[in-house]
Amino acid sequence: MTTSESLPVKEEFDLHVAHTTDMHKSFIESSLRVAGFLLLALGWFATSNDAREFLASARSVTVLAALAVAFAYLLSVGASWVAYKFSCKAAQRLTELAYLPQSAYEGRILGTSTFFICIFGNGVLAVLLIVALLSMP
């Protein structure tokens, strides 16, 4: 995030709004990609006999697959947290600049509810996949 004493208020405001808009868009796209991957993996696991046979061939393969899903989910949570904190700091700076009222940019800021809904939704999918993997005979 750029904060510079030499930038006029309008330019700094526009810069922060552009950054938060891009961050919000990227966050939503990334969350949807994670959800898509998890749904695809769940569907593949549920419909493919070959996949279930392969995973059942050795318990270590199943555990490794479950750990990979957990690790990928945790990475997405970490990246989401960075995006959320960036958005909070940008919102704070936009408020300090007071160039326009908050209503002019609030839809571009990554809100707490959006953050938690995306994290929770993907978490449910990840847990379902992990439980399905680990409950294999």
BANU-408049 format. One record per atom (N, C-alpha, C): residue number from 0; residue in one letter; atom name; x, y, z. Coordinates in pm, 1 decimal. Example, Ala and Ser with C-alpha at 12.3 -4.5 7.8 and 13.67 -1.06 7.14 Angstrom:
residues 2
<node 0 A N <1319.0 -569.0 780.0>>
<node 0 A CA <1230.0 -450.0 780.0>>
<node 0 A C <1320.0 -330.0 780.0>>
<node 1 S N <1285.0 -225.0 708.0>>
<node 1 S CA <1367.0 -106.0 714.0>>
<node 1 S C <1290.0 3.0 787.0>>
END
This chain:
residues 137
<node 0 M N <84.1 -116.1 0.0>>
<node 0 M CA <0.0 0.0 0.0>>
<node 0 M C <89.3 123.3 0.0>>
<node 1 T N <53.7 218.0 -81.7>>
<node 1 T CA <134.0 337.8 -93.9>>
<node 1 T C <71.5 451.3 -14.2>>
<node 2 T N <149.0 510.6 70.5>>
<node 2 T CA <108.6 634.6 136.5>>
<node 2 T C <226.1 730.0 122.8>>
<node 3 S N <199.7 838.9 58.6>>
<node 3 S CA <308.2 931.6 32.7>>
<node 3 S C <262.8 1072.7 63.7>>
<node 4 E N <347.9 1141.8 131.5>>
<node 4 E CA <318.9 1281.7 162.9>>
<node 4 E C <319.7 1367.1 37.0>>
<node 5 S N <391.5 1323.3 -66.9>>
<node 5 S CA <404.4 1404.9 -187.1>>
<node 5 S C <286.2 1388.8 -282.5>>
<node 6 L N <204.9 1284.8 -266.9>>
<node 6 L CA <90.1 1265.7 -354.7>>
<node 6 L C <-25.4 1356.1 -312.9>>
<node 7 P N <-89.4 1419.2 -409.7>>
<node 7 P CA <-212.0 1493.4 -375.9>>
<node 7 P C <-317.9 1394.6 -325.4>>
<node 8 V N <-409.7 1445.0 -246.2>>
<node 8 V CA <-510.1 1359.3 -183.1>>
<node 8 V C <-589.7 1279.9 -286.1>>
<node 9 K N <-631.6 1342.2 -393.7>>
<node 9 K CA <-711.6 1272.8 -494.8>>
<node 9 K C <-633.8 1157.4 -556.0>>
<node 10 E N <-506.7 1179.5 -588.2>>
<node 10 E CA <-426.3 1073.4 -648.7>>
<node 10 E C <-405.2 957.4 -552.6>>
<node 11 E N <-377.7 989.4 -426.1>>
<node 11 E CA <-360.1 883.4 -327.9>>
<node 11 E C <-491.5 807.5 -307.7>>
<node 12 F N <-601.2 881.2 -301.4>>
<node 12 F CA <-731.9 819.5 -287.2>>
<node 12 F C <-759.2 724.7 -404.6>>
<node 13 D N <-737.5 772.2 -526.1>>
<node 13 D CA <-760.4 690.0 -645.5>>
<node 13 D C <-672.0 565.7 -645.9>>
<node 14 L N <-548.7 582.2 -602.1>>
<node 14 L CA <-455.6 469.5 -596.1>>
<node 14 L C <-504.9 362.8 -498.8>>
<node 15 H N <-547.2 404.9 -380.5>>
<node 15 H CA <-596.1 309.8 -280.7>>
<node 15 H C <-725.9 242.5 -326.2>>
<node 16 V N <-814.1 318.6 -387.6>>
<node 16 V CA <-938.7 260.2 -437.3>>
<node 16 V C <-908.6 157.4 -546.3>>
<node 17 A N <-815.6 187.5 -634.4>>
<node 17 A CA <-778.6 92.2 -740.2>>
<node 17 A C <-718.8 -34.9 -680.3>>
<node 18 H N <-630.3 -18.8 -582.8>>
<node 18 H CA <-569.1 -135.8 -518.3>>
<node 18 H C <-673.0 -220.7 -445.5>>
<node 19 T N <-761.6 -157.0 -371.0>>
<node 19 T CA <-861.9 -233.9 -296.7>>
<node 19 T C <-961.4 -300.3 -391.2>>
<node 20 T N <-994.1 -235.0 -501.2>>
<node 20 T CA <-1083.5 -295.4 -600.3>>
<node 20 T C <-1020.3 -420.8 -658.5>>
<node 21 D N <-893.3 -410.6 -696.9>>
<node 21 D CA <-822.1 -527.6 -751.0>>
<node 21 D C <-810.3 -637.8 -646.6>>
<node 22 M N <-781.5 -601.7 -523.3>>
<node 22 M CA <-766.6 -700.3 -416.9>>
<node 22 M C <-899.2 -771.9 -390.5>>
<node 23 H N <-1007.4 -696.2 -386.9>>
<node 23 H CA <-1139.3 -754.4 -363.0>>
<node 23 H C <-1175.0 -851.4 -475.3>>
<node 24 K N <-1153.1 -809.8 -597.5>>
<node 24 K CA <-1181.7 -894.9 -713.1>>
<node 24 K C <-1095.4 -1021.9 -709.7>>
<node 25 S N <-968.1 -1006.8 -681.6>>
<node 25 S CA <-877.3 -1121.6 -674.9>>
<node 25 S C <-915.2 -1215.9 -561.8>>
<node 26 F N <-956.4 -1160.3 -448.1>>
<node 26 F CA <-997.4 -1243.7 -334.9>>
<node 26 F C <-1117.0 -1330.5 -371.9>>
<node 27 I N <-1218.2 -1269.6 -431.8>>
<node 27 I CA <-1337.8 -1344.5 -470.1>>
<node 27 I C <-1302.2 -1451.4 -573.4>>
<node 28 E N <-1223.5 -1414.2 -673.7>>
<node 28 E CA <-1183.6 -1511.1 -776.6>>
<node 28 E C <-1104.5 -1627.2 -716.0>>
<node 29 S N <-1012.5 -1596.9 -627.7>>
<node 29 S CA <-931.8 -1702.0 -564.1>>
<node 29 S C <-1017.5 -1793.1 -477.0>>
<node 30 S N <-1109.3 -1734.6 -402.3>>
<node 30 S CA <-1198.7 -1815.1 -318.6>>
<node 30 S C <-1283.7 -1908.0 -404.2>>
<node 31 L N <-1330.9 -1857.7 -516.3>>
<node 31 L CA <-1410.5 -1941.7 -606.3>>
<node 31 L C <-1325.7 -2051.4 -670.4>>
<node 32 R N <-1200.6 -2021.5 -699.7>>
<node 32 R CA <-1110.8 -2125.1 -754.1>>
<node 32 R C <-1086.6 -2236.0 -652.4>>
<node 33 V N <-1064.7 -2198.3 -528.5>>
<node 33 V CA <-1044.4 -2298.6 -422.9>>
<node 33 V C <-1170.5 -2383.4 -408.0>>
<node 34 A N <-1286.4 -2317.8 -403.9>>
<node 34 A CA <-1412.4 -2391.9 -392.5>>
<node 34 A C <-1431.0 -2484.6 -512.3>>
<node 35 G N <-1398.7 -2436.5 -631.5>>
<node 35 G CA <-1409.5 -2519.7 -751.5>>
<node 35 G C <-1318.2 -2640.5 -745.8>>
<node 36 F N <-1195.7 -2619.4 -701.1>>
<node 36 F CA <-1101.5 -2730.6 -688.4>>
<node 36 F C <-1153.9 -2833.6 -588.9>>
<node 37 L N <-1202.0 -2787.4 -473.6>>
<node 37 L CA <-1251.5 -2879.7 -371.7>>
<node 37 L C <-1375.0 -2955.8 -419.6>>
<node 38 L N <-1465.2 -2886.7 -489.4>>
<node 38 L CA <-1582.6 -2954.5 -544.5>>
<node 38 L C <-1543.9 -3055.4 -651.3>>
<node 39 L N <-1449.5 -3018.6 -734.6>>
<node 39 L CA <-1400.5 -3111.3 -837.3>>
<node 39 L C <-1337.5 -3234.9 -773.1>>
<node 40 A N <-1256.6 -3214.5 -670.9>>
<node 40 A CA <-1192.8 -3326.5 -601.1>>
<node 40 A C <-1296.7 -3415.0 -532.8>>
<node 41 L N <-1397.1 -3352.6 -469.9>>
<node 41 L CA <-1504.0 -3430.9 -406.9>>
<node 41 L C <-1580.7 -3512.2 -510.7>>
<node 42 G N <-1612.6 -3450.2 -622.2>>
<node 42 G CA <-1684.2 -3519.6 -729.3>>
<node 42 G C <-1603.1 -3633.3 -787.2>>
<node 43 W N <-1475.8 -3608.3 -808.7>>
<node 43 W CA <-1386.9 -3711.5 -861.6>>
<node 43 W C <-1378.1 -3827.9 -764.5>>
<node 44 F N <-1362.7 -3796.0 -638.7>>
<node 44 F CA <-1351.6 -3900.0 -536.7>>
<node 44 F C <-1482.1 -3980.7 -528.0>>
<node 45 A N <-1594.9 -3911.7 -536.2>>
<node 45 A CA <-1725.1 -3977.9 -520.5>>
<node 45 A C <-1762.2 -4064.2 -640.7>>
<node 46 T N <-1715.4 -4028.0 -759.8>>
<node 46 T CA <-1761.1 -4098.1 -880.5>>
<node 46 T C <-1658.1 -4190.4 -943.9>>
<node 47 S N <-1534.5 -4182.5 -904.4>>
<node 47 S CA <-1429.9 -4261.0 -970.0>>
<node 47 S C <-1390.8 -4382.1 -886.2>>
<node 48 N N <-1424.8 -4498.4 -936.2>>
<node 48 N CA <-1383.1 -4621.6 -867.5>>
<node 48 N C <-1232.1 -4634.7 -867.2>>
<node 49 D N <-1169.0 -4597.9 -978.4>>
<node 49 D CA <-1022.8 -4606.6 -986.9>>
<node 49 D C <-955.2 -4520.2 -880.7>>
<node 50 A N <-1008.4 -4398.8 -860.0>>
<node 50 A CA <-950.6 -4309.4 -758.8>>
<node 50 A C <-962.9 -4370.3 -620.4>>
<node 51 R N <-1080.8 -4421.1 -588.0>>
<node 51 R CA <-1099.8 -4481.2 -455.5>>
<node 51 R C <-1012.0 -4604.5 -437.7>>
<node 52 E N <-998.5 -4685.5 -542.4>>
<node 52 E CA <-912.5 -4804.1 -533.7>>
<node 52 E C <-766.1 -4764.1 -512.7>>
<node 53 F N <-722.6 -4662.0 -587.2>>
<node 53 F CA <-584.6 -4616.0 -572.3>>
<node 53 F C <-559.1 -4563.9 -431.5>>
<node 54 L N <-650.3 -4481.4 -382.6>>
<node 54 L CA <-632.9 -4423.6 -249.5>>
<node 54 L C <-642.7 -4530.3 -140.4>>
<node 55 A N <-721.9 -4632.8 -163.9>>
<node 55 A CA <-735.7 -4740.1 -65.6>>
<node 55 A C <-619.5 -4838.6 -70.3>>
<node 56 S N <-534.9 -4828.7 -173.4>>
<node 56 S CA <-425.4 -4924.5 -188.6>>
<node 56 S C <-323.8 -4916.3 -75.1>>
<node 57 A N <-308.0 -4799.6 -18.9>>
<node 57 A CA <-214.4 -4782.6 92.8>>
<node 57 A C <-265.6 -4668.5 180.5>>
<node 58 R N <-269.4 -4691.8 308.1>>
<node 58 R CA <-318.6 -4589.7 401.1>>
<node 58 R C <-233.8 -4462.9 394.1>>
<node 59 S N <-105.2 -4478.6 369.3>>
<node 59 S CA <-17.1 -4361.9 362.2>>
<node 59 S C <-54.9 -4270.7 245.3>>
<node 60 V N <-101.9 -4327.3 135.4>>
<node 60 V CA <-145.3 -4246.3 20.6>>
<node 60 V C <-267.7 -4164.0 59.0>>
<node 61 T N <-361.0 -4227.2 129.2>>
<node 61 T CA <-482.9 -4157.9 172.0>>
<node 61 T C <-450.0 -4045.6 270.2>>
<node 62 V N <-364.0 -4074.9 364.9>>
<node 62 V CA <-325.6 -3973.1 463.9>>
<node 62 V C <-251.2 -3858.5 395.5>>
<node 63 L N <-164.8 -3891.9 303.2>>
<node 63 L CA <-91.0 -3789.0 229.7>>
<node 63 L C <-186.3 -3700.5 149.0>>
<node 64 A N <-287.0 -3759.4 85.4>>
<node 64 A CA <-385.7 -3681.5 10.4>>
<node 64 A C <-463.9 -3589.9 104.1>>
<node 65 A N <-502.4 -3640.6 220.3>>
<node 65 A CA <-575.6 -3558.5 317.4>>
<node 65 A C <-488.6 -3443.9 368.8>>
<node 66 L N <-362.3 -3472.4 394.9>>
<node 66 L CA <-270.0 -3367.1 439.5>>
<node 66 L C <-249.3 -3261.5 331.0>>
<node 67 A N <-243.1 -3304.8 206.3>>
<node 67 A CA <-226.8 -3210.2 95.4>>
<node 67 A C <-347.4 -3116.9 85.9>>
<node 68 V N <-467.5 -3171.2 102.5>>
<node 68 V CA <-588.4 -3088.6 100.4>>
<node 68 V C <-585.8 -2989.6 217.1>>
<node 69 A N <-551.1 -3037.6 336.1>>
<node 69 A CA <-545.0 -2950.0 454.1>>
<node 69 A C <-441.5 -2839.2 434.9>>
<node 70 F N <-325.3 -2875.0 382.8>>
<node 70 F CA <-218.9 -2776.6 361.4>>
<node 70 F C <-261.1 -2672.3 257.6>>
<node 71 A N <-322.6 -2717.9 148.0>>
<node 71 A CA <-368.4 -2624.6 44.0>>
<node 71 A C <-474.7 -2529.6 99.8>>
<node 72 Y N <-564.4 -2583.4 180.6>>
<node 72 Y CA <-666.7 -2498.4 241.5>>
<node 72 Y C <-603.7 -2395.1 335.0>>
<node 73 L N <-509.6 -2439.2 417.3>>
<node 73 L CA <-443.7 -2346.7 509.6>>
<node 73 L C <-365.6 -2238.4 435.4>>
<node 74 L N <-305.1 -2274.6 323.3>>
<node 74 L CA <-238.4 -2172.7 240.3>>
<node 74 L C <-338.7 -2070.5 188.5>>
<node 75 S N <-455.3 -2117.4 146.8>>
<node 75 S CA <-556.8 -2024.2 97.6>>
<node 75 S C <-607.6 -1934.0 210.1>>
<node 76 V N <-616.9 -1987.6 331.9>>
<node 76 V CA <-656.8 -1905.7 446.6>>
<node 76 V C <-551.4 -1798.5 473.0>>
<node 77 G N <-424.4 -1836.6 467.4>>
<node 77 G CA <-316.3 -1739.2 487.9>>
<node 77 G C <-318.1 -1628.5 384.0>>
<node 78 A N <-335.7 -1666.0 258.7>>
<node 78 A CA <-342.0 -1565.6 152.1>>
<node 78 A C <-464.9 -1476.7 169.1>>
<node 79 S N <-575.1 -1535.5 210.6>>
<node 79 S CA <-697.4 -1458.0 233.1>>
<node 79 S C <-679.2 -1359.0 348.0>>
<node 80 W N <-609.1 -1401.4 451.8>>
<node 80 W CA <-582.9 -1313.2 565.7>>
<node 80 W C <-499.3 -1193.1 522.6>>
<node 81 V N <-399.6 -1217.3 440.4>>
<node 81 V CA <-316.2 -1106.4 390.5>>
<node 81 V C <-402.3 -1008.4 310.8>>
<node 82 A N <-488.4 -1060.5 224.4>>
<node 82 A CA <-576.4 -973.7 145.5>>
<node 82 A C <-671.3 -895.2 235.6>>
<node 83 Y N <-724.9 -960.9 336.3>>
<node 83 Y CA <-817.7 -895.5 428.5>>
<node 83 Y C <-748.4 -783.2 506.3>>
<node 84 K N <-630.2 -809.9 559.1>>
<node 84 K CA <-556.7 -707.8 634.2>>
<node 84 K C <-519.4 -589.6 543.8>>
<node 85 F N <-478.2 -618.7 420.8>>
<node 85 F CA <-447.9 -512.7 324.5>>
<node 85 F C <-570.2 -424.1 304.2>>
<node 86 S N <-685.1 -488.8 285.6>>
<node 86 S CA <-808.0 -414.7 262.6>>
<node 86 S C <-845.5 -329.4 383.7>>
<node 87 C N <-825.8 -382.4 503.1>>
<node 87 C CA <-855.6 -305.6 625.7>>
<node 87 C C <-767.0 -181.7 636.5>>
<node 88 K N <-638.5 -199.7 606.7>>
<node 88 K CA <-546.1 -86.2 613.5>>
<node 88 K C <-579.3 18.0 507.2>>
<node 89 A N <-615.4 -28.4 387.7>>
<node 89 A CA <-652.3 65.1 281.5>>
<node 89 A C <-779.9 140.9 318.5>>
<node 90 A N <-876.3 71.2 376.9>>
<node 90 A CA <-1000.6 136.4 419.0>>
<node 90 A C <-972.8 242.4 525.1>>
<node 91 Q N <-883.6 209.1 616.4>>
<node 91 Q CA <-847.4 305.7 720.7>>
<node 91 Q C <-783.8 430.2 657.8>>
<node 92 R N <-695.8 408.4 562.9>>
<node 92 R CA <-629.4 522.7 498.9>>
<node 92 R C <-728.2 605.1 416.1>>
<node 93 L N <-819.7 538.0 347.8>>
<node 93 L CA <-920.9 610.9 270.9>>
<node 93 L C <-1007.7 695.8 362.9>>
<node 94 T N <-1038.9 643.4 479.7>>
<node 94 T CA <-1116.6 719.4 577.0>>
<node 94 T C <-1036.9 840.0 626.1>>
<node 95 E N <-907.3 820.6 650.2>>
<node 95 E CA <-821.3 931.2 694.4>>
<node 95 E C <-812.9 1040.8 587.8>>
<node 96 L N <-807.5 999.4 462.1>>
<node 96 L CA <-797.9 1098.4 354.2>>
<node 96 L C <-924.8 1181.9 343.5>>
<node 97 A N <-1038.7 1120.9 373.3>>
<node 97 A CA <-1168.4 1190.5 372.9>>
<node 97 A C <-1194.1 1265.2 243.0>>
<node 98 Y N <-1150.5 1209.0 131.8>>
<node 98 Y CA <-1172.0 1274.4 2.3>>
<node 98 Y C <-1316.7 1259.1 -41.5>>
<node 99 L N <-1372.8 1140.0 -20.2>>
<node 99 L CA <-1514.0 1113.0 -48.5>>
<node 99 L C <-1572.2 1037.3 70.1>>
<node 100 P N <-1704.0 1037.3 83.7>>
<node 100 P CA <-1763.6 961.6 194.8>>
<node 100 P C <-1739.8 810.6 176.8>>
<node 101 Q N <-1746.6 737.0 286.1>>
<node 101 Q CA <-1721.4 592.7 281.5>>
<node 101 Q C <-1814.5 520.7 185.1>>
<node 102 S N <-1933.4 571.3 167.3>>
<node 102 S CA <-2028.5 506.3 76.7>>
<node 102 S C <-1976.9 502.5 -67.5>>
<node 103 A N <-1881.4 587.9 -100.6>>
<node 103 A CA <-1827.5 592.5 -237.0>>
<node 103 A C <-1735.5 474.8 -267.5>>
<node 104 Y N <-1680.7 411.8 -164.7>>
<node 104 Y CA <-1584.5 303.6 -188.8>>
<node 104 Y C <-1608.9 178.7 -104.4>>
<node 105 E N <-1708.6 179.0 -17.8>>
<node 105 E CA <-1725.5 67.3 74.3>>
<node 105 E C <-1750.6 -66.0 3.4>>
<node 106 G N <-1810.2 -66.1 -113.7>>
<node 106 G CA <-1832.4 -189.6 -188.3>>
<node 106 G C <-1705.2 -248.2 -246.0>>
<node 107 R N <-1599.0 -171.8 -246.9>>
<node 107 R CA <-1470.9 -217.3 -300.6>>
<node 107 R C <-1378.3 -271.6 -192.2>>
<node 108 I N <-1417.3 -253.4 -67.8>>
<node 108 I CA <-1337.4 -299.0 45.9>>
<node 108 I C <-1380.8 -440.8 81.6>>
<node 109 L N <-1284.1 -525.8 108.0>>
<node 109 L CA <-1313.0 -663.2 147.8>>
<node 109 L C <-1364.9 -662.5 291.3>>
<node 110 G N <-1492.2 -689.8 306.7>>
<node 110 G CA <-1555.4 -684.2 437.8>>
<node 110 G C <-1529.3 -808.8 521.5>>
<node 111 T N <-1548.8 -793.7 650.2>>
<node 111 T CA <-1529.5 -903.9 743.1>>
<node 111 T C <-1622.6 -1019.8 711.3>>
<node 112 S N <-1748.4 -990.4 680.7>>
<node 112 S CA <-1843.7 -1098.4 651.6>>
<node 112 S C <-1804.0 -1173.7 525.4>>
<node 113 T N <-1760.3 -1103.1 422.6>>
<node 113 T CA <-1716.0 -1169.3 299.4>>
<node 113 T C <-1596.8 -1258.7 327.8>>
<node 114 F N <-1502.7 -1207.9 404.4>>
<node 114 F CA <-1384.2 -1285.7 441.6>>
<node 114 F C <-1423.8 -1415.0 510.8>>
<node 115 F N <-1506.1 -1404.2 614.9>>
<node 115 F CA <-1542.5 -1522.6 693.2>>
<node 115 F C <-1632.5 -1618.3 615.8>>
<node 116 I N <-1721.9 -1568.1 533.9>>
<node 116 I CA <-1808.6 -1655.8 455.0>>
<node 116 I C <-1725.4 -1738.5 357.3>>
<node 117 C N <-1629.8 -1675.2 290.4>>
<node 117 C CA <-1544.4 -1748.3 195.6>>
<node 117 C C <-1457.3 -1851.0 267.1>>
<node 118 I N <-1397.8 -1810.7 378.0>>
<node 118 I CA <-1312.6 -1902.6 454.5>>
<node 118 I C <-1395.4 -2019.5 508.5>>
<node 119 F N <-1511.9 -1989.8 563.4>>
<node 119 F CA <-1597.2 -2093.4 619.7>>
<node 119 F C <-1648.0 -2188.3 510.5>>
<node 120 G N <-1693.9 -2133.6 399.2>>
<node 120 G CA <-1744.8 -2217.4 290.0>>
<node 120 G C <-1639.5 -2312.3 236.6>>
<node 121 N N <-1521.1 -2260.0 212.1>>
<node 121 N CA <-1413.3 -2346.2 163.9>>
<node 121 N C <-1366.8 -2442.9 272.3>>
<node 122 G N <-1374.4 -2400.7 397.3>>
<node 122 G CA <-1338.9 -2488.8 507.5>>
<node 122 G C <-1432.0 -2608.6 516.3>>
<node 123 V N <-1560.8 -2585.4 495.9>>
<node 123 V CA <-1657.7 -2695.4 497.9>>
<node 123 V C <-1625.0 -2795.3 387.2>>
<node 124 L N <-1597.5 -2744.2 268.4>>
<node 124 L CA <-1563.4 -2833.5 156.7>>
<node 124 L C <-1434.9 -2910.3 184.3>>
<node 125 A N <-1335.5 -2842.1 238.5>>
<node 125 A CA <-1208.3 -2908.7 269.8>>
<node 125 A C <-1227.3 -3017.1 374.7>>
<node 126 V N <-1303.9 -2988.0 478.3>>
<node 126 V CA <-1328.5 -3087.4 583.2>>
<node 126 V C <-1405.0 -3206.9 526.8>>
<node 127 L N <-1504.0 -3181.3 442.2>>
<node 127 L CA <-1577.6 -3292.2 380.4>>
<node 127 L C <-1484.7 -3383.5 301.0>>
<node 128 L N <-1396.1 -3323.4 224.5>>
<node 128 L CA <-1302.6 -3402.9 145.1>>
<node 128 L C <-1205.8 -3479.8 234.6>>
<node 129 I N <-1154.5 -3415.6 335.7>>
<node 129 I CA <-1060.8 -3481.9 427.8>>
<node 129 I C <-1129.7 -3597.5 500.1>>
<node 130 V N <-1251.5 -3573.7 548.2>>
<node 130 V CA <-1324.8 -3680.6 617.0>>
<node 130 V C <-1353.3 -3795.5 521.0>>
<node 131 A N <-1392.0 -3764.0 398.2>>
<node 131 A CA <-1417.6 -3869.4 299.2>>
<node 131 A C <-1290.5 -3950.3 273.1>>
<node 132 L N <-1177.9 -3882.4 262.6>>
<node 132 L CA <-1052.2 -3952.6 239.7>>
<node 132 L C <-1014.0 -4041.7 357.4>>
<node 133 L N <-1023.5 -3986.5 476.1>>
<node 133 L CA <-978.3 -4059.9 595.2>>
<node 133 L C <-1075.7 -4167.8 641.3>>
<node 134 S N <-1199.0 -4162.8 593.2>>
<node 134 S CA <-1296.0 -4264.4 634.5>>
<node 134 S C <-1299.8 -4383.1 538.0>>
<node 135 M N <-1208.8 -4383.5 445.1>>
<node 135 M CA <-1202.9 -4496.9 350.8>>
<node 135 M C <-1156.3 -4621.7 426.9>>
<node 136 P N <-1212.6 -4736.1 387.4>>
<node 136 P CA <-1169.2 -4861.4 454.2>>
<node 136 P C <-1025.7 -4896.4 425.7>>
END
